[in-house]
């Protein structure tokens, strides 16, 4: 009598995704992003982006790539009237596979203008991608809602 052995394919179980931990990590990246803007540090701002980031600015400009977006921030930082931008997430939704996330929030920009504080504000959508265990911004869309 011959015995036969059946080999079964190894089944990879989905990795455990902890949505709360992932959301916390994205919020921390956003906090560091806001700190870098407040410090007018274009290089550190760029550290939160994928190299092929795509940004649709509140004035309608489309920017593609880390270098283009970083140059825009360098322009803001060179303006003596520019104070800061702040992005405040209101909702973060994680994809089912845990590799991408959508961030919805509010943004505000502040400048000195004619001796007074000038602000612009609106809403934004950020697309995040987890790469090498770290969350990075893939794309952002900014919609202005007022001054």
Buried (B, 14 or more C-beta within 10 A) or exposed (E): EEEEEEEEEEEEEEEEEEEEEBBEBBBEBBEBBBEBBEEBBBEBBBBBBBEEBBBBBBEEEEBEBBEBBBEBBBEBBEEEEBBBBBBEBEEBEBBEEBBBBBBEBBBEBBBEEEEEEEEBBBBBBBBBBBEEEEBBBBBBBBEBEEE
